[in-house]
Amino acid sequence: MNYSSLPTIDQVNLEKYWSVVRQLEPEYYMIRVALEETGVNPMVLPKIIRSIFLLATGTGNGKIQIFMEKKTVKTVKGEETDYVEEIAIIDKSR
């Protein structure tokens, strides 16, 4: 019998773990699948998530920029926006 073709205990446990995660926390599972498919470093995600949170709890408006250099994430920058929608110059002749 060729034992090398049999899954290891770690492989079986990992498959069962992800099966449970897929059922109980499908959002986390989808994030994990995306990370596995793309190879994106999961260590940058907390910075992006934190920026989203800060914008949402601040003005609720803005953008998040991710700056990369030579395939390395250098900064994640959240930038809030205040909507003013006012005329810039008031006509004083009135």
A tleap script that builds the chain and sets N, CA, C and O, in Angstrom:
source leaprc.protein.ff14SB
mol = sequence {
  NMET ASN TYR SER SER LEU PRO THR ILE ASP
  GLN VAL ASN LEU GLU LYS TYR TRP SER VAL
  VAL ARG GLN LEU GLU PRO GLU TYR TYR MET
  ILE ARG VAL ALA LEU GLU GLU THR GLY VAL
  ASN PRO MET VAL LEU PRO LYS ILE ILE ARG
  SER ILE PHE LEU LEU ALA THR GLY THR GLY
  ASN GLY LYS ILE GLN ILE PHE MET GLU LYS
  LYS THR VAL LYS THR VAL LYS GLY GLU GLU
  THR ASP TYR VAL GLU GLU ILE ALA ILE ILE
  ASP LYS SER CARG
}
set mol.1.N position { 0.838 -1.179 0.000 }
set mol.1.CA position { 0.000 0.000 0.000 }
set mol.1.C position { 0.887 1.247 0.000 }
set mol.1.O position { 1.874 1.316 0.732 }
set mol.2.N position { 0.532 2.208 -0.810 }
set mol.2.CA position { 1.302 3.441 -0.925 }
set mol.2.C position { 0.742 4.472 0.049 }
set mol.2.O position { -0.306 5.068 -0.198 }
set mol.3.N position { 1.445 4.672 1.147 }
set mol.3.CA position { 0.973 5.597 2.180 }
set mol.3.C position { 1.211 7.059 1.809 }
set mol.3.O position { 0.583 7.950 2.382 }
set mol.4.N position { 2.099 7.312 0.871 }
set mol.4.CA position { 2.401 8.699 0.520 }
set mol.4.C position { 1.222 9.393 -0.158 }
set mol.4.O position { 1.165 10.622 -0.183 }
set mol.5.N position { 0.290 8.630 -0.703 }
set mol.5.CA position { -0.862 9.241 -1.366 }
set mol.5.C position { -2.005 9.537 -0.390 }
set mol.5.O position { -2.968 10.212 -0.753 }
set mol.6.N position { -1.907 9.047 0.823 }
set mol.6.CA position { -2.941 9.298 1.824 }
set mol.6.C position { -2.761 10.675 2.438 }
set mol.6.O position { -1.631 11.122 2.633 }
set mol.7.N position { -3.870 11.359 2.747 }
set mol.7.CA position { -3.733 12.680 3.381 }
set mol.7.C position { -3.191 12.537 4.802 }
set mol.7.O position { -3.440 11.544 5.485 }
set mol.8.N position { -2.449 13.548 5.223 }
set mol.8.CA position { -1.927 13.530 6.590 }
set mol.8.C position { -3.030 13.991 7.545 }
set mol.8.O position { -4.050 14.535 7.122 }
set mol.9.N position { -2.805 13.764 8.822 }
set mol.9.CA position { -3.771 14.195 9.843 }
set mol.9.C position { -3.941 15.709 9.775 }
set mol.9.O position { -5.056 16.215 9.894 }
set mol.10.N position { -2.832 16.437 9.582 }
set mol.10.CA position { -2.909 17.899 9.471 }
set mol.10.C position { -3.774 18.329 8.293 }
set mol.10.O position { -4.566 19.265 8.408 }
set mol.11.N position { -3.625 17.651 7.168 }
set mol.11.CA position { -4.428 18.001 5.983 }
set mol.11.C position { -5.914 17.747 6.235 }
set mol.11.O position { -6.760 18.563 5.867 }
set mol.12.N position { -6.225 16.624 6.857 }
set mol.12.CA position { -7.620 16.288 7.150 }
set mol.12.C position { -8.201 17.289 8.139 }
set mol.12.O position { -9.315 17.778 7.952 }
set mol.13.N position { -7.452 17.591 9.186 }
set mol.13.CA position { -7.918 18.563 10.179 }
set mol.13.C position { -8.136 19.940 9.550 }
set mol.13.O position { -9.124 20.610 9.853 }
set mol.14.N position { -7.227 20.361 8.684 }
set mol.14.CA position { -7.346 21.653 8.018 }
set mol.14.C position { -8.584 21.692 7.122 }
set mol.14.O position { -9.300 22.693 7.105 }
set mol.15.N position { -8.836 20.639 6.396 }
set mol.15.CA position { -10.025 20.568 5.541 }
set mol.15.C position { -11.298 20.634 6.383 }
set mol.15.O position { -12.250 21.322 6.014 }
set mol.16.N position { -11.319 19.930 7.499 }
set mol.16.CA position { -12.490 19.971 8.386 }
set mol.16.C position { -12.662 21.361 8.988 }
set mol.16.O position { -13.782 21.862 9.094 }
set mol.17.N position { -11.556 21.979 9.380 }
set mol.17.CA position { -11.603 23.325 9.949 }
set mol.17.C position { -12.225 24.300 8.954 }
set mol.17.O position { -13.136 25.048 9.308 }
set mol.18.N position { -11.740 24.296 7.709 }
set mol.18.CA position { -12.261 25.225 6.707 }
set mol.18.C position { -13.702 24.901 6.339 }
set mol.18.O position { -14.457 25.794 5.954 }
set mol.19.N position { -14.084 23.664 6.449 }
set mol.19.CA position { -15.476 23.298 6.209 }
set mol.19.C position { -16.376 23.937 7.272 }
set mol.19.O position { -17.448 24.452 6.956 }
set mol.20.N position { -15.937 23.902 8.521 }
set mol.20.CA position { -16.685 24.526 9.612 }
set mol.20.C position { -16.722 26.045 9.431 }
set mol.20.O position { -17.772 26.666 9.600 }
set mol.21.N position { -15.580 26.641 9.089 }
set mol.21.CA position { -15.530 28.092 8.872 }
set mol.21.C position { -16.465 28.482 7.732 }
set mol.21.O position { -17.182 29.477 7.832 }
set mol.22.N position { -16.461 27.705 6.652 }
set mol.22.CA position { -17.325 28.005 5.510 }
set mol.22.C position { -18.800 28.031 5.920 }
set mol.22.O position { -19.576 28.836 5.405 }
set mol.23.N position { -19.177 27.161 6.834 }
set mol.23.CA position { -20.572 27.090 7.282 }
set mol.23.C position { -20.907 28.166 8.310 }
set mol.23.O position { -21.974 28.776 8.240 }
set mol.24.N position { -20.010 28.403 9.262 }
set mol.24.CA position { -20.303 29.326 10.358 }
set mol.24.C position { -19.978 30.780 10.042 }
set mol.24.O position { -20.691 31.682 10.480 }
set mol.25.N position { -18.921 31.014 9.294 }
set mol.25.CA position { -18.459 32.370 8.983 }
set mol.25.C position { -18.134 32.468 7.494 }
set mol.25.O position { -16.963 32.546 7.123 }
set mol.26.N position { -19.162 32.465 6.634 }
set mol.26.CA position { -18.887 32.459 5.193 }
set mol.26.C position { -18.112 33.690 4.718 }
set mol.26.O position { -17.388 33.607 3.726 }
set mol.27.N position { -18.249 34.830 5.403 }
set mol.27.CA position { -17.506 36.023 5.002 }
set mol.27.C position { -16.001 35.804 5.183 }
set mol.27.O position { -15.213 36.140 4.298 }
set mol.28.N position { -15.606 35.244 6.323 }
set mol.28.CA position { -14.186 34.961 6.563 }
set mol.28.C position { -13.664 33.933 5.569 }
set mol.28.O position { -12.538 34.030 5.083 }
set mol.29.N position { -14.488 32.968 5.284 }
set mol.29.CA position { -14.084 31.939 4.332 }
set mol.29.C position { -13.832 32.552 2.958 }
set mol.29.O position { -12.850 32.210 2.299 }
set mol.30.N position { -14.715 33.459 2.519 }
set mol.30.CA position { -14.550 34.087 1.206 }
set mol.30.C position { -13.280 34.946 1.162 }
set mol.30.O position { -12.605 35.004 0.135 }
set mol.31.N position { -12.962 35.603 2.262 }
set mol.31.CA position { -11.717 36.378 2.332 }
set mol.31.C position { -10.527 35.441 2.200 }
set mol.31.O position { -9.574 35.727 1.474 }
set mol.32.N position { -10.590 34.330 2.902 }
set mol.32.CA position { -9.489 33.366 2.853 }
set mol.32.C position { -9.318 32.786 1.449 }
set mol.32.O position { -8.196 32.614 0.973 }
set mol.33.N position { -10.431 32.488 0.798 }
set mol.33.CA position { -10.376 31.965 -0.571 }
set mol.33.C position { -9.722 32.997 -1.489 }
set mol.33.O position { -8.861 32.657 -2.301 }
set mol.34.N position { -10.137 34.264 -1.355 }
set mol.34.CA position { -9.555 35.323 -2.183 }
set mol.34.C position { -8.050 35.447 -1.931 }
set mol.34.O position { -7.277 35.635 -2.871 }
set mol.35.N position { -7.636 35.345 -0.675 }
set mol.35.CA position { -6.213 35.413 -0.354 }
set mol.35.C position { -5.453 34.244 -0.970 }
set mol.35.O position { -4.359 34.422 -1.507 }
set mol.36.N position { -6.026 33.064 -0.893 }
set mol.36.CA position { -5.384 31.882 -1.468 }
set mol.36.C position { -5.288 31.984 -2.990 }
set mol.36.O position { -4.268 31.620 -3.576 }
set mol.37.N position { -6.350 32.480 -3.626 }
set mol.37.CA position { -6.372 32.582 -5.087 }
set mol.37.C position { -5.402 33.626 -5.614 }
set mol.37.O position { -4.797 33.442 -6.670 }
set mol.38.N position { -5.255 34.718 -4.880 }
set mol.38.CA position { -4.459 35.841 -5.382 }
set mol.38.C position { -3.039 35.882 -4.844 }
set mol.38.O position { -2.154 36.448 -5.486 }
set mol.39.N position { -2.806 35.294 -3.679 }
set mol.39.CA position { -1.492 35.376 -3.060 }
set mol.39.C position { -1.227 36.714 -2.377 }
set mol.39.O position { -0.097 36.999 -1.981 }
set mol.40.N position { -2.275 37.540 -2.238 }
set mol.40.CA position { -2.112 38.830 -1.556 }
set mol.40.C position { -1.702 38.577 -0.106 }
set mol.40.O position { -2.229 37.684 0.558 }
set mol.41.N position { -0.761 39.373 0.366 }
set mol.41.CA position { -0.275 39.250 1.735 }
set mol.41.C position { -1.380 39.673 2.708 }
set mol.41.O position { -1.817 40.823 2.670 }
set mol.42.N position { -1.839 38.769 3.576 }
set mol.42.CA position { -2.922 39.121 4.497 }
set mol.42.C position { -2.530 40.171 5.530 }
set mol.42.O position { -3.403 40.736 6.188 }
set mol.43.N position { -1.246 40.444 5.684 }
set mol.43.CA position { -0.812 41.428 6.673 }
set mol.43.C position { -1.175 42.859 6.275 }
set mol.43.O position { -1.148 43.750 7.124 }
set mol.44.N position { -1.515 43.105 4.995 }
set mol.44.CA position { -1.917 44.462 4.604 }
set mol.44.C position { -3.402 44.701 4.856 }
set mol.44.O position { -3.830 45.852 4.944 }
set mol.45.N position { -4.187 43.649 4.973 }
set mol.45.CA position { -5.632 43.806 5.141 }
set mol.45.C position { -6.038 44.562 6.404 }
set mol.45.O position { -6.933 45.405 6.324 }
set mol.46.N position { -5.434 44.310 7.563 }
set mol.46.CA position { -5.831 45.077 8.753 }
set mol.46.C position { -5.661 46.583 8.574 }
set mol.46.O position { -6.458 47.360 9.099 }
set mol.47.N position { -4.633 47.003 7.840 }
set mol.47.CA position { -4.422 48.437 7.603 }
set mol.47.C position { -5.554 49.013 6.746 }
set mol.47.O position { -6.033 50.117 7.005 }
set mol.48.N position { -5.973 48.272 5.743 }
set mol.48.CA position { -7.061 48.714 4.872 }
set mol.48.C position { -8.377 48.738 5.645 }
set mol.48.O position { -9.155 49.686 5.538 }
set mol.49.N position { -8.612 47.697 6.415 }
set mol.49.CA position { -9.844 47.619 7.216 }
set mol.49.C position { -9.896 48.766 8.217 }
set mol.49.O position { -10.944 49.386 8.397 }
set mol.50.N position { -8.782 49.050 8.864 }
set mol.50.CA position { -8.733 50.143 9.834 }
set mol.50.C position { -9.020 51.487 9.146 }
set mol.50.O position { -9.720 52.332 9.704 }
set mol.51.N position { -8.483 51.679 7.949 }
set mol.51.CA position { -8.753 52.917 7.214 }
set mol.51.C position { -10.231 53.049 6.875 }
set mol.51.O position { -10.796 54.138 6.976 }
set mol.52.N position { -10.856 51.958 6.476 }
set mol.52.CA position { -12.292 51.973 6.186 }
set mol.52.C position { -13.063 52.364 7.440 }
set mol.52.O position { -13.971 53.194 7.382 }
set mol.53.N position { -12.709 51.774 8.560 }
set mol.53.CA position { -13.376 52.074 9.829 }
set mol.53.C position { -13.232 53.542 10.207 }
set mol.53.O position { -14.208 54.186 10.595 }
set mol.54.N position { -12.021 54.069 10.096 }
set mol.54.CA position { -11.778 55.457 10.477 }
set mol.54.C position { -12.561 56.424 9.587 }
set mol.54.O position { -13.088 57.425 10.072 }
set mol.55.N position { -12.637 56.130 8.300 }
set mol.55.CA position { -13.437 56.975 7.413 }
set mol.55.C position { -14.920 56.875 7.765 }
set mol.55.O position { -15.622 57.885 7.807 }
set mol.56.N position { -15.385 55.669 8.014 }
set mol.56.CA position { -16.810 55.460 8.308 }
set mol.56.C position { -17.231 56.110 9.612 }
set mol.56.O position { -18.352 56.606 9.718 }
set mol.57.N position { -16.359 56.117 10.599 }
set mol.57.CA position { -16.708 56.701 11.892 }
set mol.57.C position { -16.372 58.180 11.971 }
set mol.57.O position { -16.748 58.854 12.931 }
set mol.58.N position { -15.665 58.690 10.967 }
set mol.58.CA position { -15.370 60.122 10.900 }
set mol.58.C position { -16.483 60.808 10.130 }
set mol.58.O position { -17.645 60.790 10.538 }
set mol.59.N position { -16.116 61.405 9.027 }
set mol.59.CA position { -17.118 62.107 8.210 }
set mol.59.C position { -17.991 61.134 7.428 }
set mol.59.O position { -19.094 61.484 7.008 }
set mol.60.N position { -17.508 59.937 7.236 }
set mol.60.CA position { -18.255 58.964 6.431 }
set mol.60.C position { -18.009 59.122 4.947 }
set mol.60.O position { -18.578 58.389 4.138 }
set mol.61.N position { -17.171 60.068 4.587 }
set mol.61.CA position { -16.849 60.329 3.187 }
set mol.61.C position { -15.341 60.363 3.015 }
set mol.61.O position { -14.619 60.823 3.900 }
set mol.62.N position { -14.871 59.881 1.889 }
set mol.62.CA position { -13.444 59.956 1.619 }
set mol.62.C position { -12.981 58.850 0.710 }
set mol.62.O position { -13.773 58.212 0.017 }
set mol.63.N position { -11.691 58.636 0.724 }
set mol.63.CA position { -11.107 57.603 -0.123 }
set mol.63.C position { -9.919 56.979 0.594 }
set mol.63.O position { -9.347 57.552 1.521 }
set mol.64.N position { -9.573 55.794 0.134 }
set mol.64.CA position { -8.408 55.093 0.664 }
set mol.64.C position { -7.481 54.823 -0.509 }
set mol.64.O position { -7.890 54.263 -1.526 }
set mol.65.N position { -6.241 55.226 -0.355 }
set mol.65.CA position { -5.253 55.006 -1.394 }
set mol.65.C position { -4.209 54.023 -0.889 }
set mol.65.O position { -3.781 54.079 0.263 }
set mol.66.N position { -3.814 53.130 -1.772 }
set mol.66.CA position { -2.763 52.168 -1.455 }
set mol.66.C position { -1.597 52.480 -2.375 }
set mol.66.O position { -1.722 52.401 -3.597 }
set mol.67.N position { -0.462 52.835 -1.787 }
set mol.67.CA position { 0.723 53.170 -2.559 }
set mol.67.C position { 1.667 51.969 -2.570 }
set mol.67.O position { 2.027 51.420 -1.529 }
set mol.68.N position { 2.053 51.584 -3.783 }
set mol.68.CA position { 2.962 50.451 -3.939 }
set mol.68.C position { 4.206 50.888 -4.692 }
set mol.68.O position { 4.168 51.770 -5.550 }
set mol.69.N position { 5.302 50.245 -4.342 }
set mol.69.CA position { 6.569 50.486 -5.017 }
set mol.69.C position { 7.274 49.151 -5.166 }
set mol.69.O position { 7.541 48.467 -4.178 }
set mol.70.N position { 7.570 48.789 -6.385 }
set mol.70.CA position { 8.257 47.525 -6.688 }
set mol.70.C position { 7.541 46.342 -6.045 }
set mol.70.O position { 8.165 45.499 -5.402 }
set mol.71.N position { 6.213 46.291 -6.227 }
set mol.71.CA position { 5.356 45.209 -5.739 }
set mol.71.C position { 5.299 45.110 -4.209 }
set mol.71.O position { 4.943 44.067 -3.660 }
set mol.72.N position { 5.650 46.203 -3.531 }
set mol.72.CA position { 5.601 46.248 -2.073 }
set mol.72.C position { 4.652 47.362 -1.651 }
set mol.72.O position { 4.775 48.498 -2.107 }
set mol.73.N position { 3.701 47.028 -0.775 }
set mol.73.CA position { 2.793 48.049 -0.260 }
set mol.73.C position { 3.595 48.927 0.685 }
set mol.73.O position { 4.135 48.461 1.688 }
set mol.74.N position { 3.660 50.218 0.342 }
set mol.74.CA position { 4.418 51.164 1.154 }
set mol.74.C position { 3.524 51.869 2.166 }
set mol.74.O position { 3.890 51.995 3.335 }
set mol.75.N position { 2.341 52.334 1.724 }
set mol.75.CA position { 1.437 53.022 2.641 }
set mol.75.C position { -0.006 52.761 2.247 }
set mol.75.O position { -0.329 52.512 1.086 }
set mol.76.N position { -0.865 52.829 3.265 }
set mol.76.CA position { -2.311 52.819 3.082 }
set mol.76.C position { -2.776 54.128 3.677 }
set mol.76.O position { -2.608 54.377 4.870 }
set mol.77.N position { -3.368 54.970 2.831 }
set mol.77.CA position { -3.711 56.326 3.268 }
set mol.77.C position { -5.218 56.542 3.160 }
set mol.77.O position { -5.790 56.509 2.071 }
set mol.78.N position { -5.838 56.760 4.298 }
set mol.78.CA position { -7.240 57.142 4.313 }
set mol.78.C position { -7.342 58.655 4.325 }
set mol.78.O position { -6.651 59.328 5.090 }
set mol.79.N position { -8.197 59.179 3.485 }
set mol.79.CA position { -8.333 60.631 3.374 }
set mol.79.C position { -9.806 61.002 3.471 }
set mol.79.O position { -10.605 60.663 2.598 }
set mol.80.N position { -10.154 61.708 4.554 }
set mol.80.CA position { -11.549 62.114 4.749 }
set mol.80.C position { -11.906 63.277 3.840 }
set mol.80.O position { -11.056 64.081 3.459 }
set mol.81.N position { -13.172 63.343 3.507 }
set mol.81.CA position { -13.685 64.424 2.686 }
set mol.81.C position { -14.864 65.063 3.388 }
set mol.81.O position { -15.791 64.375 3.814 }
set mol.82.N position { -14.829 66.363 3.508 }
set mol.82.CA position { -15.973 67.118 4.022 }
set mol.82.C position { -16.686 67.737 2.833 }
set mol.82.O position { -16.091 68.510 2.082 }
set mol.83.N position { -17.950 67.405 2.660 }
set mol.83.CA position { -18.732 68.003 1.594 }
set mol.83.C position { -19.227 69.365 2.063 }
set mol.83.O position { -19.897 69.472 3.090 }
set mol.84.N position { -18.894 70.395 1.311 }
set mol.84.CA position { -19.251 71.757 1.672 }
set mol.84.C position { -20.416 72.231 0.806 }
set mol.84.O position { -21.423 72.707 1.329 }
set mol.85.N position { -20.287 72.106 -0.489 }
set mol.85.CA position { -21.312 72.516 -1.444 }
set mol.85.C position { -21.813 73.932 -1.189 }
set mol.85.O position { -23.018 74.176 -1.126 }
set mol.86.N position { -20.888 74.841 -1.047 }
set mol.86.CA position { -21.183 76.264 -0.873 }
set mol.86.C position { -20.486 77.036 -1.987 }
set mol.86.O position { -19.452 76.602 -2.494 }
set mol.87.N position { -21.042 78.159 -2.360 }
set mol.87.CA position { -20.424 79.023 -3.352 }
set mol.87.C position { -19.093 79.512 -2.800 }
set mol.87.O position { -19.011 79.908 -1.637 }
set mol.88.N position { -18.061 79.488 -3.616 }
set mol.88.CA position { -16.719 79.852 -3.158 }
set mol.88.C position { -16.565 81.346 -2.926 }
set mol.88.O position { -15.900 81.755 -1.975 }
set mol.89.N position { -17.170 82.167 -3.778 }
set mol.89.CA position { -17.022 83.612 -3.645 }
set mol.89.C position { -18.425 84.223 -3.523 }
set mol.89.O position { -19.304 83.989 -4.352 }
set mol.90.N position { -18.593 84.992 -2.488 }
set mol.90.CA position { -19.882 85.641 -2.254 }
set mol.90.C position { -19.883 86.978 -2.958 }
set mol.90.O position { -18.970 87.782 -2.773 }
set mol.91.N position { -20.882 87.218 -3.748 }
set mol.91.CA position { -21.028 88.487 -4.476 }
set mol.91.C position { -21.437 89.571 -3.479 }
set mol.91.O position { -22.557 89.560 -2.969 }
set mol.92.N position { -20.527 90.504 -3.206 }
set mol.92.CA position { -20.785 91.559 -2.215 }
set mol.92.C position { -21.554 92.738 -2.820 }
set mol.92.O position { -21.949 93.656 -2.101 }
set mol.93.N position { -21.764 92.712 -4.129 }
set mol.93.CA position { -22.469 93.835 -4.745 }
set mol.93.C position { -23.971 93.771 -4.510 }
set mol.93.O position { -24.688 94.708 -4.861 }
set mol.94.N position { -24.449 92.713 -3.941 }
set mol.94.CA position { -25.892 92.609 -3.687 }
set mol.94.C position { -26.273 93.261 -2.405 }
set mol.94.O position { -27.449 93.265 -2.040 }
savepdb mol mol.pdb
quit
